[in-house]
Amino acid sequence: MLTQLAYRLETQAEFPHEIGVFLGYPLQDVIGFIENQGRNFTCCGFWKSYSDPAEIQTCFDCYRRCINIYVKLFEQGVPLEKLAVPA
């Protein structure tokens, strides 16, 4: 799959929107974005969502809390090497 994605990035003028799958976006949202050409989304945060807005907003809130924690740790002097951990 990564080989195909790399090929598309190199050979096509249009950005391959299915990259959202590799970034961990819900498949329903990636498909919704492609089918709706970026319009008609139900919620927008870290990406445009086409699923239940309340459910995805909970996810976005979790991401924001995580970002805030990491920013505070970085500001307190924790080096990036210590902040970068496998998921």
Disulfide bonds with the S-S distance in Angstrom:
none
